[in-house]
Amino acid sequence: MNVTNDEFDPASDEDAYTAWLIRQVQASLDDPRPSIPDEVSRALMADKRARLKQKVDQRR
């Protein structure tokens, strides 16, 4: 893709990203559900990665 300066404005992209990030952080702060301890989160993600890896390995 050939992009000229007229078609791409890094400053507006940065502003859009910053606005999105602020909304995401605020949504997380406003979420009434209890927080998950880091160790629990890491264990859940490790389990998910292992299950996904197993699926990929079975397809080979």
N, C-alpha and C positions, 0 to 999 in steps of 0.2 A: 504494500500500500504506500503510495506516494503522498505524503502529507506536507502541506505548506504551512507557513506561519499563520496564514489567514484561517486555516481549517482547524488548527489545534492551539488551544490556549492553556498552557500548563497551569497558570494561576487559577483559572476557573475550575479546572479539574481538581486541583488541590483544595479549593474552597468547597467543591461538591463532596470530596472525600472527607474533609474535616466536618462538614455538616452531618454527613452520614454517621461518622464515628461518634460524634456527640450524641446523636439520637440513639445509637446502639448502647452507649454507656449509660445514658439516662434510663433507657428501658430496663437495663440490667439492675440499676439501682432501685427502680420502682417495682421490680418483680417481688411479689409478696412471698414467693416460695423460699423455704430455708436454703441457705448456702450449702454447698457440698464441700467437705474438707478436701484439701489437695490430694491426700493419699487415696481417698475414695475415687476421686475423679481420675487420677492416674491409673488406678486399678481397672476402672470401667473402660477407659480408653485402651489399655493394654489388652483386655479381653476382646474388645471390638476389633482391634488390629489382628489379633491371633485368629479370630473367626474369619475375617476377610482374607487373610493370607491362606488359611486352610481352603477356602472356596477357590481361590486362584490356583493353588497347587493341585486341586482335584480336577480342574479344567485342563491341565497340561497333559 
